[in-house]
Amino acid sequence: MKLNNEPFHLVKKGTKTIEVRLNDEKRQEVQNGDTIIFTNLETDEQVNVVVTETVGFPSFQALINHYTNKEIGAKEEEQLSQKLAAIYQIYSQTDELNYGALAIKMHLAD
């Protein structure tokens, strides 16, 4: 999976422990114990994580409200509207209605 530079480094540091994705067909195949290779979109650097849990939500708002900013890699001062705006730059609201949102809980691979 590809990540922008800032969230990539938060994953690499181990502080971002929840990856927020559209719960489309591809993401529905993600299982506990899977290894995900994240690739930094700017540098092509990679980091491996292990999935510990996947949780589906009807909307990105429901997902965001369930986790802390730190867990999802948002700045502490970021408000709900800012986090949603960032997500909607990547995913359409139509896709969100069709698929819902997925929280992928993870930790760095050994």
N, CA, C and O atoms as a GROMACS GRO file, in nm:
protein
  440
    1MET      N    1   0.084  -0.117   0.000
    1MET     CA    2   0.000   0.000   0.000
    1MET      C    3   0.089   0.124   0.000
    1MET      O    4   0.199   0.123   0.056
    2LYS      N    5   0.040   0.226  -0.062
    2LYS     CA    6   0.118   0.350  -0.073
    2LYS      C    7   0.074   0.449   0.033
    2LYS      O    8  -0.043   0.457   0.069
    3LEU      N    9   0.172   0.526   0.083
    3LEU     CA   10   0.145   0.628   0.184
    3LEU      C   11   0.219   0.756   0.148
    3LEU      O   12   0.329   0.753   0.092
    4ASN      N   13   0.157   0.868   0.179
    4ASN     CA   14   0.225   0.996   0.168
    4ASN      C   15   0.340   1.000   0.268
    4ASN      O   16   0.344   0.920   0.361
    5ASN      N   17   0.432   1.093   0.249
    5ASN     CA   18   0.554   1.099   0.328
    5ASN      C   19   0.530   1.109   0.479
    5ASN      O   20   0.587   1.031   0.556
    6GLU      N   21   0.445   1.202   0.522
    6GLU     CA   22   0.425   1.222   0.666
    6GLU      C   23   0.365   1.100   0.736
    6GLU      O   24   0.419   1.054   0.836
    7PRO      N   25   0.252   1.044   0.685
    7PRO     CA   26   0.201   0.924   0.752
    7PRO      C   27   0.298   0.806   0.745
    7PRO      O   28   0.302   0.724   0.836
    8PHE      N   29   0.375   0.798   0.636
    8PHE     CA   30   0.474   0.690   0.626
    8PHE      C   31   0.571   0.695   0.743
    8PHE      O   32   0.599   0.593   0.806
    9HIS      N   33   0.622   0.815   0.772
    9HIS     CA   34   0.720   0.827   0.880
    9HIS      C   35   0.658   0.802   1.018
    9HIS      O   36   0.726   0.753   1.108
   10LEU      N   37   0.530   0.834   1.034
   10LEU     CA   38   0.461   0.803   1.160
   10LEU      C   39   0.445   0.652   1.178
   10LEU      O   40   0.458   0.600   1.289
   11VAL      N   41   0.417   0.582   1.069
   11VAL     CA   42   0.411   0.435   1.075
   11VAL      C   43   0.548   0.380   1.109
   11VAL      O   44   0.562   0.292   1.194
   12LYS      N   45   0.650   0.432   1.041
   12LYS     CA   46   0.788   0.383   1.061
   12LYS      C   47   0.833   0.403   1.206
   12LYS      O   48   0.905   0.319   1.260
   13LYS      N   49   0.791   0.515   1.268
   13LYS     CA   50   0.825   0.541   1.408
   13LYS      C   51   0.741   0.457   1.504
   13LYS      O   52   0.774   0.444   1.622
   14GLY      N   53   0.632   0.400   1.454
   14GLY     CA   54   0.545   0.319   1.539
   14GLY      C   55   0.439   0.399   1.613
   14GLY      O   56   0.370   0.344   1.699
   15THR      N   57   0.424   0.528   1.580
   15THR     CA   58   0.323   0.608   1.649
   15THR      C   59   0.187   0.602   1.581
   15THR      O   60   0.084   0.612   1.649
   16LYS      N   61   0.184   0.586   1.451
   16LYS     CA   62   0.057   0.568   1.378
   16LYS      C   63   0.029   0.418   1.376
   16LYS      O   64   0.100   0.342   1.311
   17THR      N   65  -0.076   0.378   1.447
   17THR     CA   66  -0.105   0.234   1.461
   17THR      C   67  -0.236   0.193   1.393
   17THR      O   68  -0.272   0.076   1.393
   18ILE      N   69  -0.306   0.291   1.335
   18ILE     CA   70  -0.431   0.263   1.263
   18ILE      C   71  -0.420   0.324   1.123
   18ILE      O   72  -0.398   0.444   1.108
   19GLU      N   73  -0.434   0.241   1.023
   19GLU     CA   74  -0.439   0.290   0.885
   19GLU      C   75  -0.586   0.299   0.844
   19GLU      O   76  -0.661   0.202   0.860
   20VAL      N   77  -0.626   0.413   0.792
   20VAL     CA   78  -0.764   0.438   0.750
   20VAL      C   79  -0.774   0.416   0.600
   20VAL      O   80  -0.702   0.480   0.522
   21ARG      N   81  -0.861   0.326   0.560
   21ARG     CA   82  -0.879   0.297   0.417
   21ARG      C   83  -1.027   0.280   0.386
   21ARG      O   84  -1.109   0.259   0.475
   22LEU      N   85  -1.059   0.289   0.258
   22LEU     CA   86  -1.191   0.254   0.210
   22LEU      C   87  -1.205   0.102   0.224
   22LEU      O   88  -1.110   0.029   0.197
   23ASN      N   89  -1.321   0.056   0.266
   23ASN     CA   90  -1.340  -0.089   0.286
   23ASN      C   91  -1.386  -0.154   0.154
   23ASN      O   92  -1.490  -0.220   0.149
   24ASP      N   93  -1.307  -0.133   0.049
   24ASP     CA   94  -1.340  -0.189  -0.082
   24ASP      C   95  -1.301  -0.337  -0.089
   24ASP      O   96  -1.252  -0.394   0.008
   25GLU      N   97  -1.324  -0.397  -0.205
   25GLU     CA   98  -1.299  -0.542  -0.218
   25GLU      C   99  -1.156  -0.579  -0.182
   25GLU      O  100  -1.133  -0.679  -0.115
   26LYS      N  101  -1.060  -0.499  -0.226
   26LYS     CA  102  -0.919  -0.530  -0.199
   26LYS      C  103  -0.890  -0.527  -0.049
   26LYS      O  104  -0.822  -0.616   0.002
   27ARG      N  105  -0.940  -0.426   0.022
   27ARG     CA  106  -0.915  -0.414   0.166
   27ARG      C  107  -0.993  -0.518   0.247
   27ARG      O  108  -0.951  -0.556   0.357
   28GLN      N  109  -1.105  -0.564   0.194
   28GLN     CA  110  -1.182  -0.666   0.265
   28GLN      C  111  -1.106  -0.798   0.276
   28GLN      O  112  -1.141  -0.884   0.357
   29GLU      N  113  -1.003  -0.814   0.194
   29GLU     CA  114  -0.921  -0.935   0.198
   29GLU      C  115  -0.813  -0.930   0.305
   29GLU      O  116  -0.751  -1.032   0.334
   30VAL      N  117  -0.789  -0.813   0.365
   30VAL     CA  118  -0.686  -0.799   0.468
   30VAL      C  119  -0.730  -0.874   0.593
   30VAL      O  120  -0.842  -0.858   0.641
   31GLN      N  121  -0.640  -0.956   0.645
   31GLN     CA  122  -0.670  -1.042   0.761
   31GLN      C  123  -0.570  -1.019   0.873
   31GLN      O  124  -0.458  -0.973   0.848
   32ASN      N  125  -0.611  -1.050   0.996
   32ASN     CA  126  -0.518  -1.047   1.109
   32ASN      C  127  -0.399  -1.137   1.077
   32ASN      O  128  -0.415  -1.247   1.024
   33GLY      N  129  -0.279  -1.089   1.110
   33GLY     CA  130  -0.158  -1.165   1.084
   33GLY      C  131  -0.094  -1.136   0.949
   33GLY      O  132   0.021  -1.173   0.927
   34ASP      N  133  -0.166  -1.069   0.859
   34ASP     CA  134  -0.109  -1.033   0.729
   34ASP      C  135   0.004  -0.932   0.747
   34ASP      O  136   0.002  -0.851   0.840
   35THR      N  137   0.101  -0.937   0.659
   35THR     CA  138   0.204  -0.834   0.654
   35THR      C  139   0.169  -0.739   0.540
   35THR      O  140   0.139  -0.781   0.429
   36ILE      N  141   0.172  -0.609   0.571
   36ILE     CA  142   0.150  -0.507   0.470
   36ILE      C  143   0.283  -0.433   0.450
   36ILE      O  144   0.351  -0.397   0.546
   37ILE      N  145   0.317  -0.413   0.325
   37ILE     CA  146   0.435  -0.334   0.292
   37ILE      C  147   0.387  -0.196   0.250
   37ILE      O  148   0.321  -0.181   0.147
   38PHE      N  149   0.420  -0.094   0.330
   38PHE     CA  150   0.388   0.043   0.295
   38PHE      C  151   0.504   0.103   0.218
   38PHE      O  152   0.620   0.085   0.256
   39THR      N  153   0.473   0.173   0.110
   39THR     CA  154   0.574   0.239   0.028
   39THR      C  155   0.551   0.390   0.035
   39THR      O  156   0.440   0.438   0.012
   40ASN      N  157   0.657   0.462   0.066
   40ASN     CA  158   0.653   0.608   0.070
   40ASN      C  159   0.641   0.660  -0.073
   40ASN      O  160   0.726   0.630  -0.157
   41LEU      N  161   0.536   0.736  -0.100
   41LEU     CA  162   0.512   0.788  -0.236
   41LEU      C  163   0.623   0.882  -0.285
   41LEU      O  164   0.643   0.896  -0.405
   42GLU      N  165   0.693   0.947  -0.192
   42GLU     CA  166   0.797   1.042  -0.232
   42GLU      C  167   0.934   0.977  -0.252
   42GLU      O  168   1.009   1.016  -0.341
   43THR      N  169   0.965   0.878  -0.168
   43THR     CA  170   1.102   0.824  -0.167
   43THR      C  171   1.112   0.677  -0.210
   43THR      O  172   1.221   0.627  -0.233
   44ASP      N  173   0.999   0.610  -0.221
   44ASP     CA  174   0.993   0.465  -0.249
   44ASP      C  175   1.048   0.380  -0.134
   44ASP      O  176   1.061   0.259  -0.149
   45GLU      N  177   1.080   0.442  -0.020
   45GLU     CA  178   1.122   0.366   0.097
   45GLU      C  179   1.005   0.277   0.142
   45GLU      O  180   0.889   0.313   0.123
   46GLN      N  181   1.037   0.163   0.200
   46GLN     CA  182   0.932   0.071   0.243
   46GLN      C  183   0.946   0.036   0.390
   46GLN      O  184   1.055   0.037   0.446
   47VAL      N  185   0.832   0.005   0.451
   47VAL     CA  186   0.828  -0.044   0.588
   47VAL      C  187   0.721  -0.153   0.596
   47VAL      O  188   0.615  -0.143   0.534
   48ASN      N  189   0.752  -0.257   0.673
   48ASN     CA  190   0.659  -0.369   0.689
   48ASN      C  191   0.586  -0.359   0.822
   48ASN      O  192   0.646  -0.329   0.926
   49VAL      N  193   0.455  -0.385   0.818
   49VAL     CA  194   0.376  -0.390   0.941
   49VAL      C  195   0.296  -0.520   0.941
   49VAL      O  196   0.274  -0.582   0.837
   50VAL      N  197   0.254  -0.560   1.061
   50VAL     CA  198   0.171  -0.678   1.077
   50VAL      C  199   0.032  -0.633   1.123
   50VAL      O  200   0.020  -0.554   1.216
   51VAL      N  201  -0.070  -0.683   1.058
   51VAL     CA  202  -0.208  -0.649   1.092
   51VAL      C  203  -0.249  -0.725   1.217
   51VAL      O  204  -0.235  -0.847   1.224
   52THR      N  205  -0.300  -0.652   1.317
   52THR     CA  206  -0.347  -0.716   1.440
   52THR      C  207  -0.499  -0.718   1.450
   52THR      O  208  -0.556  -0.798   1.525
   53GLU      N  209  -0.565  -0.630   1.374
   53GLU     CA  210  -0.711  -0.626   1.377
   53GLU      C  211  -0.761  -0.541   1.262
   53GLU      O  212  -0.696  -0.443   1.224
   54THR      N  213  -0.875  -0.577   1.206
   54THR     CA  214  -0.944  -0.493   1.109
   54THR      C  215  -1.084  -0.468   1.161
   54THR      O  216  -1.151  -0.560   1.208
   55VAL      N  217  -1.129  -0.343   1.152
   55VAL     CA  218  -1.261  -0.307   1.202
   55VAL      C  219  -1.331  -0.223   1.096
   55VAL      O  220  -1.281  -0.119   1.055
   56GLY      N  221  -1.447  -0.270   1.051
   56GLY     CA  222  -1.525  -0.196   0.953
   56GLY      C  223  -1.617  -0.094   1.020
   56GLY      O  224  -1.668  -0.118   1.130
   57PHE      N  225  -1.636   0.017   0.954
   57PHE     CA  226  -1.724   0.124   1.002
   57PHE      C  227  -1.813   0.169   0.887
   57PHE      O  228  -1.773   0.159   0.771
   58PRO      N  229  -1.933   0.219   0.916
   58PRO     CA  230  -2.021   0.264   0.808
   58PRO      C  231  -1.972   0.391   0.740
   58PRO      O  232  -2.012   0.421   0.627
   59SER      N  233  -1.885   0.468   0.809
   59SER     CA  234  -1.838   0.594   0.753
   59SER      C  235  -1.700   0.627   0.809
   59SER      O  236  -1.658   0.573   0.911
   60PHE      N  237  -1.630   0.717   0.739
   60PHE     CA  238  -1.502   0.764   0.790
   60PHE      C  239  -1.521   0.841   0.920
   60PHE      O  240  -1.436   0.834   1.009
   61GLN      N  241  -1.630   0.914   0.932
   61GLN     CA  242  -1.655   0.989   1.054
   61GLN      C  243  -1.668   0.895   1.174
   61GLN      O  244  -1.612   0.923   1.280
   62ALA      N  245  -1.740   0.786   1.158
   62ALA     CA  246  -1.755   0.689   1.268
   62ALA      C  247  -1.619   0.631   1.305
   62ALA      O  248  -1.590   0.614   1.424
   63LEU      N  249  -1.536   0.602   1.206
   63LEU     CA  250  -1.403   0.548   1.232
   63LEU      C  251  -1.318   0.650   1.307
   63LEU      O  252  -1.257   0.618   1.410
   64ILE      N  253  -1.313   0.772   1.257
   64ILE     CA  254  -1.231   0.876   1.318
   64ILE      C  255  -1.273   0.902   1.463
   64ILE      O  256  -1.188   0.923   1.550
   65ASN      N  257  -1.402   0.901   1.488
   65ASN     CA  258  -1.452   0.925   1.624
   65ASN      C  259  -1.416   0.812   1.721
   65ASN      O  260  -1.419   0.831   1.842
   66HIS      N  261  -1.381   0.696   1.668
   66HIS     CA  262  -1.351   0.579   1.750
   66HIS      C  263  -1.205   0.576   1.798
   66HIS      O  264  -1.175   0.511   1.899
   67TYR      N  265  -1.117   0.645   1.728
   67TYR     CA  266  -0.973   0.639   1.758
   67TYR      C  267  -0.918   0.778   1.790
   67TYR      O  268  -0.978   0.879   1.756
   68THR      N  269  -0.803   0.780   1.856
   68THR     CA  270  -0.738   0.908   1.887
   68THR      C  271  -0.665   0.960   1.763
   68THR      O  272  -0.636   0.884   1.670
   69ASN      N  273  -0.636   1.089   1.764
   69ASN     CA  274  -0.559   1.149   1.654
   69ASN      C  275  -0.424   1.080   1.639
   69ASN      O  276  -0.379   1.054   1.528
   70LYS      N  277  -0.359   1.051   1.752
   70LYS     CA  278  -0.228   0.987   1.746
   70LYS      C  279  -0.236   0.851   1.676
   70LYS      O  280  -0.152   0.819   1.593
   71GLU      N  281  -0.338   0.772   1.711
   71GLU     CA  282  -0.350   0.638   1.652
   71GLU      C  283  -0.365   0.643   1.500
   71GLU      O  284  -0.311   0.558   1.430
   72ILE      N  285  -0.438   0.743   1.450
   72ILE     CA  286  -0.462   0.750   1.306
   72ILE      C  287  -0.360   0.838   1.233
   72ILE      O  288  -0.367   0.854   1.111
   73GLY      N  289  -0.266   0.895   1.309
   73GLY     CA  290  -0.160   0.974   1.247
   73GLY      C  291  -0.197   1.118   1.219
   73GLY      O  292  -0.134   1.183   1.135
   74ALA      N  293  -0.299   1.169   1.287
   74ALA     CA  294  -0.338   1.310   1.270
   74ALA      C  295  -0.269   1.395   1.377
   74ALA      O  296  -0.232   1.344   1.483
   75LYS      N  297  -0.253   1.522   1.348
   75LYS     CA  298  -0.198   1.614   1.448
   75LYS      C  299  -0.298   1.628   1.563
   75LYS      O  300  -0.419   1.626   1.540
   76GLU      N  301  -0.247   1.644   1.686
   76GLU     CA  302  -0.334   1.652   1.804
   76GLU      C  303  -0.441   1.759   1.792
   76GLU      O  304  -0.554   1.740   1.839
   77GLU      N  305  -0.407   1.872   1.728
   77GLU     CA  306  -0.501   1.983   1.721
   77GLU      C  307  -0.600   1.972   1.606
   77GLU      O  308  -0.691   2.054   1.594
   78GLU      N  309  -0.584   1.872   1.520
   78GLU     CA  310  -0.673   1.858   1.405
   78GLU      C  311  -0.815   1.826   1.447
   78GLU      O  312  -0.839   1.738   1.530
   79GLN      N  313  -0.908   1.898   1.388
   79GLN     CA  314  -1.050   1.878   1.415
   79GLN      C  315  -1.108   1.775   1.318
   79GLN      O  316  -1.048   1.744   1.215
   80LEU      N  317  -1.225   1.723   1.353
   80LEU     CA  318  -1.293   1.624   1.271
   80LEU      C  319  -1.307   1.670   1.126
   80LEU      O  320  -1.280   1.594   1.034
   81SER      N  321  -1.350   1.793   1.106
   81SER     CA  322  -1.372   1.843   0.970
   81SER      C  323  -1.243   1.844   0.889
   81SER      O  324  -1.246   1.817   0.768
   82GLN      N  325  -1.130   1.874   0.953
   82GLN     CA  326  -1.001   1.874   0.882
   82GLN      C  327  -0.960   1.732   0.844
   82GLN      O  328  -0.910   1.709   0.734
   83LYS      N  329  -0.983   1.638   0.935
   83LYS     CA  330  -0.947   1.499   0.906
   83LYS      C  331  -1.034   1.443   0.793
   83LYS      O  332  -0.984   1.372   0.706
   84LEU      N  333  -1.163   1.475   0.796
   84LEU     CA  334  -1.252   1.428   0.690
   84LEU      C  335  -1.216   1.492   0.556
   84LEU      O  336  -1.217   1.424   0.453
   85ALA      N  337  -1.183   1.620   0.557
   85ALA     CA  338  -1.144   1.688   0.432
   85ALA      C  339  -1.023   1.620   0.370
   85ALA      O  340  -1.017   1.602   0.248
   86ALA      N  341  -0.926   1.581   0.453
   86ALA     CA  342  -0.807   1.512   0.402
   86ALA      C  343  -0.843   1.377   0.341
   86ALA      O  344  -0.790   1.340   0.236
   87ILE      N  345  -0.932   1.305   0.406
   87ILE     CA  346  -0.975   1.174   0.354
   87ILE      C  347  -1.050   1.189   0.222
   87ILE      O  348  -1.030   1.111   0.129
   88TYR      N  349  -1.136   1.292   0.214
   88TYR     CA  350  -1.215   1.312   0.092
   88TYR      C  351  -1.131   1.365  -0.025
   88TYR      O  352  -1.181   1.373  -0.137
   89GLN      N  353  -1.007   1.401  -0.001
   89GLN     CA  354  -0.916   1.431  -0.111
   89GLN      C  355  -0.868   1.302  -0.177
   89GLN      O  356  -0.822   1.303  -0.291
   90ILE      N  357  -0.880   1.191  -0.103
   90ILE     CA  358  -0.834   1.062  -0.153
   90ILE      C  359  -0.951   0.976  -0.200
   90ILE      O  360  -0.946   0.916  -0.308
   91TYR      N  361  -1.057   0.970  -0.120
   91TYR     CA  362  -1.174   0.886  -0.149
   91TYR      C  363  -1.297   0.972  -0.170
   91TYR      O  364  -1.312   1.077  -0.108
   92SER      N  365  -1.386   0.928  -0.259
   92SER     CA  366  -1.510   1.002  -0.281
   92SER      C  367  -1.614   0.962  -0.177
   92SER      O  368  -1.610   0.852  -0.122
   93GLN      N  369  -1.707   1.052  -0.152
   93GLN     CA  370  -1.814   1.022  -0.058
   93GLN      C  371  -1.906   0.913  -0.115
   93GLN      O  372  -1.969   0.839  -0.039
   94THR      N  373  -1.914   0.904  -0.246
   94THR     CA  374  -1.993   0.797  -0.308
   94THR      C  375  -1.931   0.662  -0.276
   94THR      O  376  -2.002   0.568  -0.240
   95ASP      N  377  -1.798   0.652  -0.289
   95ASP     CA  378  -1.732   0.526  -0.253
   95ASP      C  379  -1.752   0.494  -0.106
   95ASP      O  380  -1.772   0.379  -0.069
   96GLU      N  381  -1.745   0.596  -0.021
   96GLU     CA  382  -1.767   0.575   0.121
   96GLU      C  383  -1.906   0.518   0.147
   96GLU      O  384  -1.922   0.426   0.228
   97LEU      N  385  -2.007   0.571   0.079
   97LEU     CA  386  -2.144   0.519   0.095
   97LEU      C  387  -2.155   0.375   0.047
   97LEU      O  388  -2.226   0.294   0.106
   98ASN      N  389  -2.084   0.343  -0.060
   98ASN     CA  390  -2.090   0.208  -0.116
   98ASN      C  391  -2.013   0.104  -0.035
   98ASN      O  392  -2.057  -0.011  -0.025
   99TYR      N  393  -1.900   0.143   0.023
   99TYR     CA  394  -1.812   0.046   0.087
   99TYR      C  395  -1.795   0.063   0.238
   99TYR      O  396  -1.768  -0.034   0.308
  100GLY      N  397  -1.810   0.184   0.289
  100GLY     CA  398  -1.777   0.209   0.429
  100GLY      C  399  -1.628   0.229   0.445
  100GLY      O  400  -1.553   0.236   0.348
  101ALA      N  401  -1.586   0.236   0.570
  101ALA     CA  402  -1.446   0.262   0.603
  101ALA      C  403  -1.387   0.144   0.677
  101ALA      O  404  -1.459   0.066   0.739
  102LEU      N  405  -1.256   0.131   0.671
  102LEU     CA  406  -1.187   0.021   0.738
  102LEU      C  407  -1.070   0.076   0.819
  102LEU      O  408  -0.988   0.152   0.768
  103ALA      N  409  -1.064   0.036   0.945
  103ALA     CA  410  -0.949   0.066   1.030
  103ALA      C  411  -0.862  -0.059   1.031
  103ALA      O  412  -0.909  -0.168   1.067
  104ILE      N  413  -0.737  -0.043   0.994
  104ILE     CA  414  -0.641  -0.153   0.997
  104ILE      C  415  -0.546  -0.125   1.113
  104ILE      O  416  -0.461  -0.036   1.105
  105LYS      N  417  -0.560  -0.202   1.220
  105LYS     CA  418  -0.472  -0.186   1.337
  105LYS      C  419  -0.346  -0.268   1.310
  105LYS      O  420  -0.352  -0.381   1.262
  106MET      N  421  -0.231  -0.208   1.342
  106MET     CA  422  -0.104  -0.272   1.301
  106MET      C  423   0.007  -0.238   1.396
  106MET      O  424  -0.004  -0.147   1.479
  107HIS      N  425   0.117  -0.313   1.385
  107HIS     CA  426   0.242  -0.281   1.453
  107HIS      C  427   0.356  -0.314   1.359
  107HIS      O  428   0.340  -0.392   1.265
  108LEU      N  429   0.471  -0.252   1.386
  108LEU     CA  430   0.588  -0.276   1.302
  108LEU      C  431   0.625  -0.424   1.304
  108LEU      O  432   0.619  -0.490   1.408
  109ALA      N  433   0.664  -0.476   1.188
  109ALA     CA  434   0.709  -0.615   1.180
  109ALA      C  435   0.847  -0.625   1.244
  109ALA      O  436   0.925  -0.530   1.242
  110ASP      N  437   0.876  -0.741   1.301
  110ASP     CA  438   1.008  -0.764   1.363
  110ASP      C  439   1.117  -0.772   1.259
  110ASP      O  440   1.234  -0.790   1.294
   0.00000   0.00000   0.00000
